[in-house]
Amino acid sequence: MITYEISSIKPFRRVAMPISEGYVPLYYGYVDESGDSAPFSQQPLVLVAVLTQSPRQLELLMRRTSKKIGVKSRGGELKGSHVEETIVARTLEGMCRLSVSIFAVEVDKSVIVKPPRDTEDLYAWATANLIRTCLKKFPRLELHLDKRYSNPVRQIWFERWIRDKLVDMSGISLTLLQEDSMASKHLQAADFLAWAAGKQARGDDRFWNIVKEKVVSYEVIRRAQWR
């Protein structure tokens, strides 16, 4: 038996889940989003995960980007929307030279007729869908998400929501962490990817095409009835 770990509240709360015999490599994943969860807004909601067995390489790439544009390596946050497009493009090109796998989920809000009563369900549902797809390919994951909620009650709701959507999966090991992207160059790399995916969802695919060879899955969710 192994454990499913949730870590926004200490100590970890653990739920036992089975995994098949044999060695399963550990992958590290970083998730960020573009757009919003408002059901009738013009901004598509896109979530992107970048997975790797070598997170140090991803961190070094973002530190080099920080140095190029004069952002302090410690404490300075890189965001795709706040950096010159040429810098973003070069960083994405650098990401393609690393051993990474990219997954994305887009919620097409233009088809929504009945939104969920709690609009954050859109975000939680898309996140769970993204994680499920990642786990099918890499069943042993330490997944870091850009912390969306400052309220501990909301954090617990979010993690339980995800856990409940994955409970039918066997042979998986998932450690889930909600973190501040200010302190994580890895999450800042995910932000660059989410920015590129968001632009593609709005019709500009120049930047997403740079990393297309690393994209394992890009799913578009078109769901009219959410309740």
Secondary structure, 3 states (H helix, E strand, C coil): CEEEEECCCCCCEEEEECCCCCCCCCEEEEEEEECCCCCCCCCCEEEEEEEECCHHHHHHHHHHHHHHHCCCCCCCCCCHHHCCHHHHHHHHHHHHCCCEEEEEEEECHHHCCECCCCCHHHHHHHHHHHHHHHHHHCCEEEEEEECCCCCHHHHHHHHHHHHHHHCCCCCCEEEEEEECHHHCHHHHHHHHHHHHHHHHHCCCCCCHHHHHHHEEEEEEECCCECC
